[in-house]
Amino acid sequence: MGAREVTVRIAPVAGKPGAYVARYRAEVLGATYSVEFEDTVMGGIALHGFSEMLRLKFGLRRVELVVEDQTLRFRSRAVVDAVLSASVSSMRPALCEAS
């Protein structure tokens, strides 16, 4: 990944079913940026807003969202869309539960 691109990792929050955290570690600053979101429409909006905040704040070309557990399936189409819109090339198409 180039200097104008970053990877944000998404993982479930322990002890909170349906809750997830997206994290980005800015090593140069010694800081971790994160957002906790639910598998809902509002969670999808929060995740998209987080990736856009990082992109604009740091002048990035791309923010890649990576789901750490590849068996994870989101119920909310808004969350899936947020992940795919940022990371089309790196995500598997099966992020959403079958209807």
C-alpha positions, 0 to 999 in steps of 0.5 A, a space after each residue: 500500500 502506498 503512502 497515499 493509501 491506508 488500511 483500516 481493519 474491522 473486527 467484532 467488539 468482544 461482548 457486544 453482539 452486532 457491534 464492530 470497530 474500525 481502527 487505523 493506526 497512524 504510526 508517525 503520530 503514535 495514535 490510533 483512530 477508531 469508530 465503533 459501529 453497529 450492523 445497521 443503516 446508521 452504522 454504515 453511515 458512521 463507517 463511511 463517515 469515518 473512512 471519509 474523515 481519514 481520507 480528507 484529514 490526511 489527504 489520502 487517495 484511498 482508505 482500504 477497509 479490511 474485515 479481519 474475520 473473512 467468515 463475518 457476514 453483515 446484515 445491513 446492506 449499508 455497512 456492506 456498501 460502506 466497506 465495498 465503496 472504499 475497498 472494491 478491489 480487496 473484498 470478497 463479494 460475500 460480505 452480506 448474509 443471504 436473504 
